[in-house]
C-alpha cells in the first residue's frame, strides 16, 4: 500500500487567448478542476510533471496548486488521450473534502513471484489493474499491493474478497471478481494444432455465402425467379 505527497502546479487558463492546440504544442495539457462546491475552473498543467504523477497516483490524493493559491486536495477524475499517439489531451480534477467520502479507483501493484509461473511455466493473467473503492479522502491510498506468492498451482487464483485494504476503505467491486490467476501453458500438440488450422480468408467466406444465396434464388433452368401468388378462390355456380 503506497502513499506519497504528490503536488501538481497549474495556472488559470484564459479561454479567450489560450486555445487547446497551442497549449498542447507547448508541452502542456488543458485541464479543469471542479467539485466540492467549487466553480469549474479551466487550468493548464505541464505535461511531464503530470505524467510522473499519473504513473504512481491514478486514484490517489494530489495537492493541486493553482498560481499563488493555497493547494487543494484533488483526485484525477478523467484523462482523455489521443487515440493514435496515446498522449494526454485533457484532464479532469475533482476537488474533495477530507471529511466526506468519495468513490474512486486505486491501482493494483503486483508484488512477489508466483511459483506456478517460475517453476511450472504458467502464464500470469491479470484481470484487474485497479479496484473501485469508497473512503474518506484522508484514508485514500495510491495503490494496493497484491502478493503473487500465493499462486503456487494452476488452480490458485486471487479474488477481490482475498484483498486486504486499510481500515476505512471499502472495495466496491464484486467479491468473486478474479484479480489475477495463472494459466497452464499450451502443450506442443495444442500449439501444433493451432498452427495447422487454416484460416479461411474473409473474401472467400463472403463469396461462398453469396454463391449459396444465388443458388437458392435462381431456378435450375436459368429463368428469372417468379413470385408465388395464391390462386383466387373458385366461385360457386348458381343452381
HELIX and SHEET records of a PDB file:
HELIX    1   1 UNK A   20  UNK A   25  1                                   6    
HELIX    2   2 UNK A   47  UNK A   56  1                                  10    
HELIX    3   3 UNK A  115  UNK A  118  1                                   4    
HELIX    4   4 UNK A  137  UNK A  139  5                                   3    
HELIX    5   5 UNK A  148  UNK A  150  5                                   3    
HELIX    6   6 UNK A  160  UNK A  162  5                                   3    
HELIX    7   7 UNK A  188  UNK A  196  1                                   9    
HELIX    8   8 UNK A  202  UNK A  217  1                                  16    
SHEET    1   A 7 UNK A   7  UNK A  12  0                                        
SHEET    2   A 7 UNK A  38  UNK A  46 -1                                        
SHEET    3   A 7 UNK A  28  UNK A  35 -1                                        
SHEET    4   A 7 UNK A  88  UNK A  95  1                                        
SHEET    5   A 7 UNK A  72  UNK A  81 -1                                        
SHEET    6   A 7 UNK A  62  UNK A  66 -1                                        
SHEET    7   A 7 UNK A   7  UNK A  12  1                                        
SHEET    1   B 4 UNK A 143  UNK A 147  0                                        
SHEET    2   B 4 UNK A 101  UNK A 111  1                                        
SHEET    3   B 4 UNK A 130  UNK A 136 -1                                        
SHEET    4   B 4 UNK A 170  UNK A 171 -1                                        
SHEET    1   C 3 UNK A 123  UNK A 126  0                                        
SHEET    2   C 3 UNK A 178  UNK A 183 -1                                        
SHEET    3   C 3 UNK A 157  UNK A 159 -1                                        
END                                                                             
